[in-house]
Amino acid sequence: MLALPLVALASACSTDKDDDAARKSPAPTASPTSDSEKKATVEAERIGAVPPAELRRAALNGKSNGFQWKEVPESEVKAGLGMKADPAECQPLASLAGGTTSIEPVSLVHRSLEPTEAKNATVGSMWLASHSKKNAERVMKDLHTALKKCPKGFKTLGLTYQSVKQLDEPDLGDEAVVYRLTNVVGKQSMPMTFTVVRKGGLIAAFYGVNMLDEKNSRIPQPVVEAQLEQL
């Protein structure tokens, strides 16, 4: 299992008093804060992508739709980047398993998703990847190709993923796809459900796991829609 989803497996059992809190969280500063961010901002403006500061503002924080949205430390985000697939044609799936896209985004923002109700056993994470519209379309096209070519799964960084299956193409954003794969660690199998949505040049990816019932591992659509409304 990669580092990023492991963060989400530590589920919270608090009560949900304010589903709108995520929308009311203070927005990060709009000014670039580092040389790398300044370069990303310039590149975003050049290709018509969403710059880093705006992407951070777009990502939900706090409580919303039964989940607590939390920022993921940069060190844990980086741990999942650079995952190379074997076979190579499965790279789009490996990249998403690592918390990014097969085409390097201009900027990337992650959130862990922890349930606020004890009866909800689904945990996961969400990330927003900023691209030009052309590159975002290519990300989705390559993902669909990988889903067709990699039903048996792939390996990456010593991890094994099996049983890749497309589940749905929900009416979300400009295009979307839902698929499930199984992460195998020793004798333990962990089904993981991904919802990947393109809206313009933005890719919003949601990952979910439910150790009690794999059929409920999908992040609920109202949760996905709440984030898409902010984009």
MARBATI-229656 format. One record per residue (C-alpha): x, y, z; residue in three letters. Coordinates in steps of 0.5 Angstrom, whole numbers, plus 500, padded with zeros to 3 digits. Example, Ala and Ser with C-alpha at 12.3 -4.5 7.8 and 13.67 -1.06 7.14 Angstrom:
2
SITE/525/491/516/Ala
SITE/527/498/514/Ser
This chain:
231
SITE/500/500/500/Met
SITE/503/507/498/Leu
SITE/504/512/504/Ala
SITE/498/517/502/Leu
SITE/492/512/503/Pro
SITE/495/510/509/Leu
SITE/494/516/512/Val
SITE/487/516/511/Ala
SITE/486/509/514/Leu
SITE/487/512/521/Ala
SITE/479/514/521/Ser
SITE/476/519/526/Ala
SITE/470/518/530/Cys
SITE/468/525/531/Ser
SITE/461/527/531/Thr
SITE/459/532/524/Asp
SITE/456/538/527/Lys
SITE/458/543/521/Asp
SITE/458/540/514/Asp
SITE/459/547/511/Asp
SITE/466/548/515/Ala
SITE/470/546/509/Ala
SITE/467/551/505/Arg
SITE/468/556/511/Lys
SITE/476/555/512/Ser
SITE/480/560/511/Pro
SITE/483/561/504/Ala
SITE/491/560/504/Pro
SITE/495/566/501/Thr
SITE/494/568/494/Ala
SITE/502/570/494/Ser
SITE/507/565/491/Pro
SITE/511/563/497/Thr
SITE/517/559/494/Ser
SITE/521/559/488/Asp
SITE/518/553/486/Ser
SITE/511/556/487/Glu
SITE/513/562/483/Lys
SITE/515/558/477/Lys
SITE/509/553/477/Ala
SITE/505/560/477/Thr
SITE/508/563/471/Val
SITE/508/556/468/Glu
SITE/500/555/470/Ala
SITE/499/562/467/Glu
SITE/503/560/460/Arg
SITE/499/554/459/Ile
SITE/492/556/462/Gly
SITE/492/552/468/Ala
SITE/490/553/475/Val
SITE/496/556/479/Pro
SITE/498/553/486/Pro
SITE/495/558/490/Ala
SITE/488/558/487/Glu
SITE/489/550/487/Leu
SITE/490/550/495/Arg
SITE/484/555/495/Arg
SITE/479/550/491/Ala
SITE/481/544/496/Ala
SITE/476/543/501/Leu
SITE/478/543/509/Asn
SITE/475/541/515/Gly
SITE/468/538/515/Lys
SITE/464/536/509/Ser
SITE/459/531/507/Asn
SITE/461/526/513/Gly
SITE/468/527/512/Phe
SITE/474/531/515/Gln
SITE/478/533/510/Trp
SITE/485/534/512/Lys
SITE/492/537/509/Glu
SITE/497/531/507/Val
SITE/504/533/509/Pro
SITE/509/534/503/Glu
SITE/513/529/506/Ser
SITE/508/524/505/Glu
SITE/505/526/498/Val
SITE/512/526/495/Lys
SITE/513/518/498/Ala
SITE/508/516/493/Gly
SITE/511/520/487/Leu
SITE/515/517/482/Gly
SITE/512/510/482/Met
SITE/514/506/475/Lys
SITE/509/501/473/Ala
SITE/511/494/471/Asp
SITE/508/493/465/Pro
SITE/509/500/463/Ala
SITE/503/501/459/Glu
SITE/499/501/466/Cys
SITE/503/507/468/Gln
SITE/497/511/469/Pro
SITE/494/507/474/Leu
SITE/501/507/478/Ala
SITE/501/514/478/Ser
SITE/494/515/481/Leu
SITE/496/510/486/Ala
SITE/501/514/488/Gly
SITE/497/520/488/Gly
SITE/499/524/482/Thr
SITE/497/523/474/Thr
SITE/502/520/469/Ser
SITE/503/527/466/Ile
SITE/506/531/471/Glu
SITE/502/537/473/Pro
SITE/503/544/474/Val
SITE/501/544/481/Ser
SITE/498/538/486/Leu
SITE/494/539/492/Val
SITE/492/533/497/His
SITE/487/532/502/Arg
SITE/486/525/507/Ser
SITE/479/524/508/Leu
SITE/476/521/515/Glu
SITE/469/519/516/Pro
SITE/466/523/522/Thr
SITE/461/518/524/Glu
SITE/463/511/527/Ala
SITE/458/507/523/Lys
SITE/462/509/516/Asn
SITE/468/505/515/Ala
SITE/470/508/509/Thr
SITE/477/512/509/Val
SITE/481/515/503/Gly
SITE/484/521/500/Ser
SITE/483/526/495/Met
SITE/488/530/490/Trp
SITE/487/536/485/Leu
SITE/492/536/479/Ala
SITE/493/542/475/Ser
SITE/494/541/468/His
SITE/493/545/461/Ser
SITE/486/543/458/Lys
SITE/490/539/453/Lys
SITE/494/535/458/Asn
SITE/488/533/462/Ala
SITE/484/530/457/Glu
SITE/490/526/455/Arg
SITE/491/524/462/Val
SITE/484/521/462/Met
SITE/485/518/455/Lys
SITE/491/514/457/Asp
SITE/487/512/464/Leu
SITE/482/509/459/His
SITE/487/505/455/Thr
SITE/490/503/461/Ala
SITE/484/500/464/Leu
SITE/483/496/458/Lys
SITE/490/494/457/Lys
SITE/491/492/465/Cys
SITE/486/488/468/Pro
SITE/491/483/471/Lys
SITE/494/489/475/Gly
SITE/501/491/475/Phe
SITE/507/492/480/Lys
SITE/510/498/482/Thr
SITE/516/499/488/Leu
SITE/515/492/490/Gly
SITE/507/493/491/Leu
SITE/502/488/487/Thr
SITE/496/491/485/Tyr
SITE/491/486/482/Gln
SITE/484/485/479/Ser
SITE/483/492/475/Val
SITE/476/493/473/Lys
SITE/472/499/471/Gln
SITE/466/500/474/Leu
SITE/462/506/472/Asp
SITE/463/513/468/Glu
SITE/459/518/472/Pro
SITE/456/524/470/Asp
SITE/461/528/473/Leu
SITE/465/534/471/Gly
SITE/467/534/463/Asp
SITE/468/526/464/Glu
SITE/469/521/469/Ala
SITE/471/514/471/Val
SITE/470/510/477/Val
SITE/475/503/477/Tyr
SITE/477/498/483/Arg
SITE/483/495/484/Leu
SITE/486/490/489/Thr
SITE/493/492/493/Asn
SITE/496/485/495/Val
SITE/501/485/501/Val
SITE/503/478/503/Gly
SITE/496/475/505/Lys
SITE/492/481/505/Gln
SITE/488/484/500/Ser
SITE/485/491/500/Met
SITE/480/493/495/Pro
SITE/481/500/493/Met
SITE/476/504/489/Thr
SITE/478/510/485/Phe
SITE/474/516/482/Thr
SITE/477/520/477/Val
SITE/474/527/474/Val
SITE/476/532/469/Arg
SITE/473/539/470/Lys
SITE/477/543/464/Gly
SITE/484/542/466/Gly
SITE/483/540/473/Leu
SITE/484/532/475/Ile
SITE/480/531/481/Ala
SITE/482/524/484/Ala
SITE/478/520/490/Phe
SITE/481/514/493/Tyr
SITE/477/510/498/Gly
SITE/478/503/502/Val
SITE/473/500/506/Asn
SITE/476/494/510/Met
SITE/469/491/512/Leu
SITE/465/492/505/Asp
SITE/469/493/499/Glu
SITE/463/495/495/Lys
SITE/462/501/500/Asn
SITE/470/503/499/Ser
SITE/467/508/493/Arg
SITE/468/515/496/Ile
SITE/460/517/496/Pro
SITE/458/522/490/Gln
SITE/455/527/494/Pro
SITE/463/528/497/Val
SITE/466/528/490/Val
SITE/460/533/488/Glu
SITE/462/538/494/Ala
SITE/469/538/492/Gln
SITE/467/539/484/Leu
SITE/463/545/486/Glu
SITE/469/549/489/Gln
SITE/473/548/482/Leu
